[in-house]
Amino acid sequence: MRWLATETFFSARRILAAAATFSSARLTPREKQILRLVSSGLKHTEVAGLLEVSPRTVENHLRQIRHRLGVTTTPQAVRVAMISGELESAEQ
């Protein structure tokens, strides 16, 4: 159980560090649009249908977003984008 706490701590540090260095890795308008749709709960296939692109294109955009933000998962990318102000939360 202790390893889980340690891993969680380091994951949180990575996310916050990525948010701090985010200013040089701005998202494109299309990347913001895709991340916003995914963060609202839509599946990749639903986003693809809505934007009239292939699911593979959505996956490629998400891969690029994760790379730019320095994170490994899409939820981490959403969090970093929200912390940095690139992506507004649903409540705003």
C-alpha positions, 0 to 999 in steps of 0.5 A: 500500500505504501508504494501506491501512495508514493506512486500517487505522489510522484504522479501528482508532481509530474502533472503539476510540473507539466502544468508549470512548463506548459506555456511553451507547448500551446495547444492548437484550436483543434486540439483544444476542441478534441480535449474539451469534447473528450473531457465532457465524457464523449468516446473517441468514436463519438468525437470522431463522428461529431467532427467528421474525422476518423477515430484514428485521427482523434487518437492521433490528436490525443497522442500529440496533446499528451506529448505536448503536455508531458503526461501519459494519460488523457485524464492527466492531459485534461487536468494539466490543460485546466490548471494552465488555463488552456481548457475551461472547466465545465462549471465555468 
